[in-house]
Amino acid sequence: MNDISAKKISNLGKIISDKYIPDILPGFSILVQQNNEDLYYFQTGMIDIKRKRSINRNSIFRIYSMTKPITSLSIMILLEQGKLKISDDVEKFIPEWNNLKVYKSGDFNNLITEPVKRKMKIKDLLMHRSGLTYDFEETSFVQKIYIKEGIKIARAKEKYSADEYIKKLSDIPLAFSPGEYFNYSISTDILGIIIERITKKNLECFFKEKIFDPLVMEDTFFTIPKDKIDRLSNCYIFDEQSNNYTLEDDHINSTFIDIPKTYSGGGGLLSTIDDYMKFCNLLQNNGSLGKEYLIGSRTSEFMMSNHLEENLDLSNIAKGGKWETRIGKGIGFSLAGSVVIDPIKNMSLRSEGEFSWGGAASTQFWVDQTEKISVVFMSQMLGNPYSMDLREDISQFVYQSIV
């Protein structure tokens, strides 16, 4: 392990701020830890432009897909309890899916499908290799079916119950046969539904009991408590045509005030920068809480390890999307997020084995066990066309601060 220079990293906030505030983002906060201790914190800008509410360390953000690793950890907890195996067929827990089909050709008027080549496994859901998709992933005609049928689980405007989603999806073909490709999808939402079916608890209760309470994550939840609404950030959305952004979700009447009809294990949580760093600490410490273990160290290591076949990275197996490009080179995938497998091929200063993921509203985190570095970045901008540039800028600056 090498130390981060406090002097070198002290310029991080100004450099990112000068490049992205206020034209790309209204504001952001970033927390960098090494050896589970705060090394650097910076905040700038607004969480609410109209009301001039500034970002604070206790501001609450929509973390969207940063919910996914928490759901994956929950699956590992059930694995250790003997409630499931990652090799289990999904239909063991979702019997409605015992006759899934794969899209072959055609359109709404003449949809041609074929049988799956093999059963969908729990591991396929963990790795986004299930054949499911998202309504915004333009990789298959199946995406258009999702739009038509309203398959949008993470805080959808028109919400279905979990069972209603399962029923609708049983009649929609997969984009490909399980295991063939990597395609970012609602897979983790399905894992959340499986967790509820196994435990007979809703996802919020399970997360709170098994993860949030033990980690003292008091500001992480699916629904914003009334006494914390004033800390919730507004969410903005970027319009590339005007090169500007507008308000997407106001904290006063946010969709996160209401209890969702389906708890989204793929993108439904709110959190703060310090709460999410507690989760990163758990990963950094291989599942331990001091002398107590939330999961065993071997299980934690297994969850964060690359599970792609030998000599493959995401650029080899991604079905369209950004991961098929340079971004996916040298990047593998674990049971909970991306893993750097070849920093040179990735053309970055990142460590081999670095585990990371991000959220739709420009949030991101990573855990580097080699250098004992954990980073959490919070902002609230959907549709950010510069999100990958931002991720690379932050990463490069943190790693160039190592001496």
Secondary structure, DSSP 8 states (H G I E B T S, - for coil): ---B-HHHHTTHHHHHHHHHTTTT-SEEEEEEEETTEEEEEEEEEEEETTTTEE--TT-BEE-GGGGHHHHHHHHHHHHHTTS--TTSBGGGT-GGGTT-EEEEE--TTS-EEEE-SS--BHHHHHTT-SS---TT-TTSTHHHHHHHHT---TT-SS---HHHHHHHHHTS-BSS-TTS-B---THHHHHHHHHHHHHSS-HHHHHIIIIIHHHT-TT-BSS--GGGGGGB--EEEEETTTTEEEEEE-GGG-GGGS--SS--TTT--EE-HHHHHHHHHHHHTTTEETTEESS-HHHHHHHHS--S-TT--HHHHB-SSGGGSGGGTTEEE-SSSEEES-TTTTTSS--TT-EEEE-TTS-EEEEETTTTEEEEEE--EET-TTHHHHHHHHHHHHHHTB-
